[in-house]
Amino acid sequence: MSVSRASALLAAALTLPSLVAAAPAAARSCPSFLAVASPYATVAGRSHAGSVTLFAEQGGGLKKTKVLHQGADGIGDEPELNDAFGSALAQGDFDGDGCADLAIGASEEFFGPPVADADGHGVVHVLYGSPDGLGRARTIDVTHLGRDHGTDRFGAALAAGDLDGDGDDELVVGAPGLAGGGGVGVFGLGHASPYGKGTLITESTGWVGQDPGQTDLFGAALATGDFNGDGRDELAVGAPGGGGLRYGAGVVTILDVRRRYAGVYTQESPNVKGYGEKWDAFGASLASGDFDADGRDDLAIGVPGEDLSLLQRGMDYGDGAVNVLYGTSRGLSAIGSEIWSQTILKGTPRYYDRFGTSLAAGDLNGDGDDELVVGVPGEDAVQVIAGTRTGGLTRNHNALVTGRRDSDFGSSVTVVGGRLLVAAPGSGELTLVGTSKKKGSYPGVVPGSATVVDRGGESDLFGYALS
């Protein structure tokens, strides 16, 4: 189950639908939830300690049910200055009981005294679902991968998916600061405990076979998807700081963990559109979805630093673009790949837009194929590109949904229950965008129906991560 894969439910256009996908038969009594992170929230007087707010569906809307933080509700550790609890989120069924569990990253947590001006060691808290809701909590850190604590930022990215085909989800943890260019830990393979010993994968792992750079940030972005349609998920790992001499151009590695096979993509790869340049950050965000309804997942790759404007200067944010690779029976293929930007979509590319900072996929118009949602926080906007059964994504009827100015609207996006949720961490607002059912090359969203469903503190980064 990919954290970026959409639910299949859809409801009528201008009423709030069920916001939570239907559970499998074995888990109908398990309550579903939406988790919204505020990694800079002040807890017990400690700034940037972080919290996560849970929401449940009620009366067609969202009801806030609980605020989680370290040191309460069975969650280990204590809230401390700069822990950033909520730096990443992922839902998955890690113990195979049919209930959704929740993994929460606290990437700046230190074991022992904090180190001034240094990144954190990082920890991940795993809360297990039950018919009574989230309960039992466990923690994992880099020592579960056989490494000593370093400025690893363990838990800066999270994903969930069935990588080995055993019927339950594995938990994937990004540690982009791990010495040697970053790494990812995979927990729960072969029905093993998701809080037991994990498998460490780095660029220098033998079967991955890449030359690591110390600032590659391998593991800064993660997504899972069944790209070859064999019933098992593969893992996509972003290294937006990679690129060799074109440092910061970015690299994406596709890992088949069970078969121990790796493939590598950059904008220099054959048939991949674009041209690798310093600071492009290819792979800074990732999302999987079936854009052409062929039963295989496709992969969207954010390139928020892509230079399109004549005004672009070194170290500017970037206009931004998104590369899309399509799944085949042999896995992802660059043949027929696409590059999307506001040069061909609604809107105007500007050197500060950061088109592609966030990505999500889901069926927003109810026709069985997924749409692609692209966050454009520099423009305070979200772009929605329709999927089709006759060739995948299309520019036809693409929609631009805008939010409050200077709010970072679009920094985080997700699709839940056939509806679009957009976070604006700069203003602390969470917005629900309505959808309508219409088959074909339509994005499904109804921009005029956008409604703010909750607000957090403006300095808390409410909505920094959604799951």
HUWONOR-V716237 format. One record per residue. RES is the residue in three letters. PHI is phi as a letter, one per 40 degrees, with the letter a starting at -180 (999 if undefined). NEAR is the number of other C-alpha atoms within 10 Angstrom. Layout:
res->[RES;RES]
phi->[PHI;PHI]
near->[NEAR;NEAR]
This chain:
res->[MET;SER;VAL;SER;ARG;ALA;SER;ALA;LEU;LEU;ALA;ALA;ALA;LEU;THR;LEU;PRO;SER;LEU;VAL;ALA;ALA;ALA;PRO;ALA;ALA;ALA;ARG;SER;CYS;PRO;SER;PHE;LEU;ALA;VAL;ALA;SER;PRO;TYR;ALA;THR;VAL;ALA;GLY;ARG;SER;HIS;ALA;GLY;SER;VAL;THR;LEU;PHE;ALA;GLU;GLN;GLY;GLY;GLY;LEU;LYS;LYS;THR;LYS;VAL;LEU;HIS;GLN;GLY;ALA;ASP;GLY;ILE;GLY;ASP;GLU;PRO;GLU;LEU;ASN;ASP;ALA;PHE;GLY;SER;ALA;LEU;ALA;GLN;GLY;ASP;PHE;ASP;GLY;ASP;GLY;CYS;ALA;ASP;LEU;ALA;ILE;GLY;ALA;SER;GLU;GLU;PHE;PHE;GLY;PRO;PRO;VAL;ALA;ASP;ALA;ASP;GLY;HIS;GLY;VAL;VAL;HIS;VAL;LEU;TYR;GLY;SER;PRO;ASP;GLY;LEU;GLY;ARG;ALA;ARG;THR;ILE;ASP;VAL;THR;HIS;LEU;GLY;ARG;ASP;HIS;GLY;THR;ASP;ARG;PHE;GLY;ALA;ALA;LEU;ALA;ALA;GLY;ASP;LEU;ASP;GLY;ASP;GLY;ASP;ASP;GLU;LEU;VAL;VAL;GLY;ALA;PRO;GLY;LEU;ALA;GLY;GLY;GLY;GLY;VAL;GLY;VAL;PHE;GLY;LEU;GLY;HIS;ALA;SER;PRO;TYR;GLY;LYS;GLY;THR;LEU;ILE;THR;GLU;SER;THR;GLY;TRP;VAL;GLY;GLN;ASP;PRO;GLY;GLN;THR;ASP;LEU;PHE;GLY;ALA;ALA;LEU;ALA;THR;GLY;ASP;PHE;ASN;GLY;ASP;GLY;ARG;ASP;GLU;LEU;ALA;VAL;GLY;ALA;PRO;GLY;GLY;GLY;GLY;LEU;ARG;TYR;GLY;ALA;GLY;VAL;VAL;THR;ILE;LEU;ASP;VAL;ARG;ARG;ARG;TYR;ALA;GLY;VAL;TYR;THR;GLN;GLU;SER;PRO;ASN;VAL;LYS;GLY;TYR;GLY;GLU;LYS;TRP;ASP;ALA;PHE;GLY;ALA;SER;LEU;ALA;SER;GLY;ASP;PHE;ASP;ALA;ASP;GLY;ARG;ASP;ASP;LEU;ALA;ILE;GLY;VAL;PRO;GLY;GLU;ASP;LEU;SER;LEU;LEU;GLN;ARG;GLY;MET;ASP;TYR;GLY;ASP;GLY;ALA;VAL;ASN;VAL;LEU;TYR;GLY;THR;SER;ARG;GLY;LEU;SER;ALA;ILE;GLY;SER;GLU;ILE;TRP;SER;GLN;THR;ILE;LEU;LYS;GLY;THR;PRO;ARG;TYR;TYR;ASP;ARG;PHE;GLY;THR;SER;LEU;ALA;ALA;GLY;ASP;LEU;ASN;GLY;ASP;GLY;ASP;ASP;GLU;LEU;VAL;VAL;GLY;VAL;PRO;GLY;GLU;ASP;ALA;VAL;GLN;VAL;ILE;ALA;GLY;THR;ARG;THR;GLY;GLY;LEU;THR;ARG;ASN;HIS;ASN;ALA;LEU;VAL;THR;GLY;ARG;ARG;ASP;SER;ASP;PHE;GLY;SER;SER;VAL;THR;VAL;VAL;GLY;GLY;ARG;LEU;LEU;VAL;ALA;ALA;PRO;GLY;SER;GLY;GLU;LEU;THR;LEU;VAL;GLY;THR;SER;LYS;LYS;LYS;GLY;SER;TYR;PRO;GLY;VAL;VAL;PRO;GLY;SER;ALA;THR;VAL;VAL;ASP;ARG;GLY;GLY;GLU;SER;ASP;LEU;PHE;GLY;TYR;ALA;LEU;SER]
phi->[999;c;c;c;c;c;c;b;c;a;b;c;c;b;b;c;c;c;c;b;c;c;c;c;d;c;b;c;c;c;c;c;a;b;b;b;c;b;c;b;c;c;b;f;g;b;c;g;c;g;a;b;b;b;b;b;c;a;f;g;b;b;b;c;b;a;b;c;a;c;g;a;f;g;c;c;g;b;c;b;d;g;c;f;c;h;c;a;b;a;b;a;c;c;b;g;c;g;b;c;b;b;b;b;c;b;c;b;c;b;c;h;c;c;b;d;g;b;c;c;c;g;a;b;b;b;b;c;c;a;d;c;h;c;b;d;b;b;b;b;a;c;c;c;b;g;b;c;c;a;c;c;f;d;g;c;a;a;a;b;a;c;c;b;g;c;g;b;c;c;b;b;b;c;b;c;c;d;d;g;h;h;a;b;b;b;b;g;c;g;g;c;c;c;b;c;c;b;b;c;b;b;c;c;d;d;c;c;g;b;c;c;b;d;b;c;g;c;h;c;b;a;a;b;a;c;c;b;g;c;g;b;c;b;b;b;b;c;b;c;c;c;h;g;c;c;d;g;c;h;a;b;b;b;b;c;c;c;c;f;b;b;b;b;b;b;c;c;c;d;g;c;c;h;a;c;b;d;g;c;g;d;g;c;a;a;a;b;a;c;c;b;f;c;g;b;c;b;b;b;b;c;b;c;c;d;c;b;c;c;c;c;b;d;g;c;c;h;c;g;a;b;c;b;b;b;c;b;c;b;h;c;b;c;c;g;c;b;b;b;a;c;c;b;b;c;h;b;c;b;c;b;c;g;d;h;d;b;a;a;b;i;c;c;b;g;b;g;b;c;c;b;b;b;c;b;c;c;b;f;a;b;b;b;b;c;c;a;c;b;i;g;c;b;c;d;g;d;b;b;b;b;b;c;c;f;b;g;d;h;c;a;a;a;b;b;f;g;b;b;b;b;b;b;d;c;b;g;b;b;b;b;b;c;b;b;c;a;c;h;c;b;c;g;c;b;d;c;c;d;b;c;c;a;b;b;c;c;c;c;f;d;g;d;b;b;a]
near->[23;24;24;25;23;26;20;21;20;23;20;12;19;14;13;20;21;20;27;22;16;14;15;11;8;10;16;13;15;19;18;24;25;21;23;25;31;31;31;26;28;21;17;12;11;15;19;23;28;29;28;26;21;20;18;19;19;11;10;12;15;20;16;15;13;13;15;20;26;21;12;12;15;14;18;14;15;15;24;23;19;23;30;28;34;35;28;27;29;26;29;26;22;32;20;14;15;21;26;25;26;25;27;30;32;30;32;29;29;22;14;7;7;17;11;7;6;11;18;26;28;29;29;28;24;26;23;22;25;19;14;9;17;21;17;14;18;17;19;22;28;26;12;17;18;12;11;12;17;18;21;27;31;34;36;30;28;28;28;31;28;26;30;21;16;14;18;23;29;29;27;29;34;31;33;32;27;25;17;18;24;27;27;29;23;22;26;24;23;14;16;14;14;21;19;14;20;25;16;19;21;23;23;16;13;10;15;19;14;14;13;20;21;16;20;27;30;34;36;28;28;31;29;30;30;29;29;21;17;14;16;21;28;28;25;26;28;31;31;31;28;29;26;15;10;14;19;23;28;30;27;26;22;21;22;20;19;14;10;10;13;18;14;15;19;21;21;15;13;10;14;20;21;16;14;22;20;22;25;30;29;35;34;27;26;28;28;33;31;31;33;23;19;17;19;23;29;28;26;29;29;33;34;31;31;30;27;17;16;8;9;16;11;9;10;15;21;27;29;30;29;25;24;27;25;26;26;17;12;10;20;22;20;17;12;12;15;17;17;23;23;18;13;12;19;15;14;14;23;21;23;20;24;29;35;34;28;26;29;27;32;31;32;36;28;22;20;19;27;33;32;27;29;32;30;32;29;24;25;21;26;26;24;28;28;29;32;23;17;13;12;21;24;20;17;14;15;21;22;18;20;18;22;14;15;13;21;24;31;35;28;25;29;24;29;26;20;29;30;27;24;27;32;29;28;22;22;22;25;25;22;23;24;25;28;21;19;14;14;18;23;25;32;30;26;16;16;11;16;20;15;15;14;16;16;19;16;17;17;23;27;31;34;24;26;26;23]
